């Protein structure tokens, strides 16, 4: 009997496949760069709270700016969160095509009879807009986006994975997450789900292997192929 390769094996055991959004499905800030969004949010923040604004100038990550706003003041956090969601929706409209192999992976998962959910630290709204824009909404049953005003529940917290599994009426340990960051791998381990590291940059292969991802792949097409085989 021939042993299936690790990717096929991992996917064969998954009843629900959880896709991270930014990376595996879409390059969110390809058309509207993240540092630009971070600068806009920082300007908005500075106008309301100078000290928080100064702190925010040290990052070019919009989510970090949001974190600083929330730590400063709840109302301010809400304001920056709305601005970030608006920016994310604008960003996905100009982000270009889905990640190569992403549409095929979603289709293969559906054909293989798997449940599909998206779990993201981006807003659920921008995920929905992007999927609809590219005719992929029909493949995704649930979207669990950034937990509004509860940033501590974002990945690496297992909360988004557990929430998606509950909404799909399945145990989270029957899920496989496909993610492109360390926080995805940490979240999956914390939830007891299996995890496929999508290494879309060369240094990530080593990083994800070190972090003990179940499998590491550099190509979303490989996931589509493995699902077809599985």
Secondary structure, DSSP 4 states (H G I P E B T S, - for coil): -PPPPHHHHHHHT-SEEEEPSBTTTB-TTSSS-HHHHHHHHHHHHHHH-HHHHHHHTT---HHHHHHHHHHH-HHHHHHHHHHHHHHHHHHHHTS-SPPTTHHHHHHHHHHTT-EEEEE-SS-HHHHHHHHHHTT-GGG-SEEE---TT-GGGSTTSTHHHHHHHHHTTS-GGGEEEEESSHHHHHHHHHHT-EEEEE--SHHHHHHHHHTT-SEEES-HHHHHHHHHH-
